[in-house]
Amino acid sequence: MHSLLYITGMTLLWMIIAVAVIHVLMDNRQPAKTMAWALVIIFVPVIGLVFYLFFGINHRKERMVSQRSLDQLTKRSMLGFVEQKNLRVPERHKQLVDLFVNQSFSLPFKDNQIDIMTDGYSFFPELLKDIAQAKHHIHLDMYIFEDDALGRLVADALISKAREGVMVRVIYDDVGCWNVRHDFYEEMREGGIEVAAYLPVRFPSFTSKVNYRNHRKLIVIDGVTGYIGGMNIALRYVKGTGAQAWRDTMLRITGGAVYGLQRAFLIDWYFVDRTLITNRDYYPALATHPLPLPTNNCLAQIVTSGPTNPYPEIMQGYVRIILAARRYIYIETPYFLPNEPVLFAIKTAAKAGVDVRVLCPLRSDARFTDWASRSYLREVHEAGAQVLLYQAGFLHSKMMVCDDSVVTCGSTNVDFRSFENNFEANAFIYDEGTALRMKTVFLHDQERSVLLSDLPHRIHPKFIKRLWESVTRLLSPLL
C-alpha cells in the first residue's frame, strides 16, 4: 500500500514537473533563462516549482487594460498633444522619442517647468502647499503610503480637501504597504477619499502576482502640477533610516508633461477600480489656466513600463541613451543589479571612451542586495567606468543625465526587478537647462562619495567574500 502511494505520488510529481518544464519552454525566453528555470525545476523539484510559481511565470503577454479602454483613456491626452504649437523634437533624440510614442503612446509635451528636489525637507512642504491649493482633483499613485506621523499629516490634508469637494483618489501597492494597518486607509475612505490597492495579494493570485508590484511614485494636482521620482509617503524620507540621512530625487513638473502623468494615473485607476475617466476636466487647457504656466521647448515624456507591457520601455530607453552618449553618462541608483542589456551598454560606452560614472550608496538599506551588487560594480569599474559610493547617508535617488541634453528620473532602479518585474514610471526630459541642473546635483553627490578604486577590500575581496558575492549574484533576478 505504501509503495503504491509512493509510486503514485512520484508519478504525479513528475507529471507536474513535465508540465512546468513545457510551460517554461513554450514561453520562448532567452535560452539561458529558460535552461536555468528548467534545471531548477528538474533537480530541485519542490523548491523549484514553488520559486517558479512565485517568481518565474512571465506575465508580459497579459493585458491588464483592454486596447479599447486604453484608447479611450488616451484620447484626451492626444487632444492636448495636437494643440501644441511649435513643438520641436531635438533631432538627436527623435528616435528615442519615437520609440516611446510607437510602443506605448507616451507622447512628448512641451512648455514645462521642472523643479528638482533632493530631500524630503524640500519635497513634502511643497507637496502640502500644492494639496492645499487644489481646486478640482488630487491623484496619488504610491508604492508606499505609510501610517506614520508624515503619512497621517498628508492623509489629513487630503481628507480636508475631500471635504471641501475636491476629488481625491489614492492608489497604494498592497505588498509595499503590507505593514500598514487597513484602518489607516479606511479612515481616508470615511473622509471622502477614493482609495484602492494595486494587485491585492490574495490566494491563488498570490503565487503569480506577488512578484509584480506597482513601484510608481506619481502625483497629479488639478491636471497642471505633478510629481514623479523616488520618494514615497513615509517619515523615513525626511528622518532617514537608522543612523543614515536619506538622499533622494523628486521632480515637480508644471505644464504639458502633467498630461502624461495624468494618463499614467488614470490607466492605473481603471485597472484597480474599473472606472473609465476620460473627462476633459482632467486635462485642462493650459493656455487658459489662471496660474502663469511656462512657455518653452522643455520637452518631456512620461514613460511607464511593467511586466504586462509588450516591451520593457524604460529599460530600452536607458540602453538607447547609454549607447548614444558621446561625452558622458552619469547614473545614480540605490541598487545596481543590471540585467544583461544594460550591463552590456554601460561596459560598451565605457570601453568607447565615454565618461561613465555610476553612483550608488556605500551602505545599502538591503544587505543582501548590497552583496549581490558588488561584483557588478567591479565589472563596470574594470571596463573603465568610474564607480562612486555615496557616504553621506543612504542614496535612494534614481536618475541619469547624459551629454547636457537628456535626463531621466523616476521610480526605476538599475536592477532586474525594476526593468522586468515592477510597474515603473520615469520622466524623460530633453532640455539643456534641466540636464545641467541635474548634472550639478550629481556632481554635488559625487563630492560626498568615495571611489570604489580607493577601497582595496571591495576591489580585491578575500576568497570567501568573493564566493558569497557570486552566490548572491545568482539571485539577482529575484531581489
C-alpha angles and dihedrals in degrees: 000000000000092000090051091052090047092051091046091049094048092047090052091047093051091047089054090047090051092050091048093049091048088050090053092048094047091053090073097214126157108307093240092054092044092051092047094054093043092051093047091050093047101043100033098029105171097039091037093054092048092049091048092051091050103035111008108059110104114225097177091106093055122096115214094182121040118241091241092054091044090054091051092048091050103045093079093056087046089059089056090049097053091047091063114107126205093011107176120189112200107249091225092059100034094106092050091049090048091048091060094042094049097045104040107002090248098165126207117241129194131202099063135155112203119198116190118213119188103186143024092258090067098035106049100047089050091048093050090049092052091047090052090053096048115125107174115015146348122204123189124183108181136167089209128024101174128206096230136107094287095041090052090048091055092042091052090050090051093047090051091054092045089055088052089059099262112141108240123188126180130189119189130178112250095216095040088055099040092124094049114100114241090230088071091063092039089058088055091050091050087051091059101266121133105228127184135175119227114234097344110218107244130148127286093019085050090079097052103031107036090088094054112073137173100243094169124128107200131153127179125185121190091333093279105073126050145163132215131168143082105312125103126192102273138113094243089071086069104029098035127224123290108323093336126100115228119244116189142149127233127171124214109204126194119183140022100351089065085077086066092049090049093051091050092051096046092050089052090046092052089051095051099035105021089227113138108214114187100144113144089227088077090058102045120191101260095205091063097043114123092227118079105256127191124265111200144104095262095139123203139175125197106216125190128190137179146157091275095052114103090235134022094248100180092048089050089052091052092049093048094049093046095049092045094051114121104179112008146350120196119191131187120189134152092217124036110196101130121188118233100272093051094042090050092049093051093048092046092051092048092049089049091060099258114146098248118183125179118192121194134160118277088219118031126206088232111060096192091051089048091058093045092053097053098081091048091052091050090049095056090041090055089050090059103267119134110240117201128187117209111226104175093084138306112328109213095161117130111196145119131199126190135191096333088286114080135035133183124192133163143095098317120115121198093253143100093259096057096041098044114013112029132072102241139175130204135175115227108201125192105196133113095215094053091044092052092050091049090048089054089052090052093048090050089053089047090058088059094050139083126227116250087225089063092060108076093183089059096043094045107023121181119264096261092050092047090050091050091049089053092049093050090046089061088064094049094112089058100046 
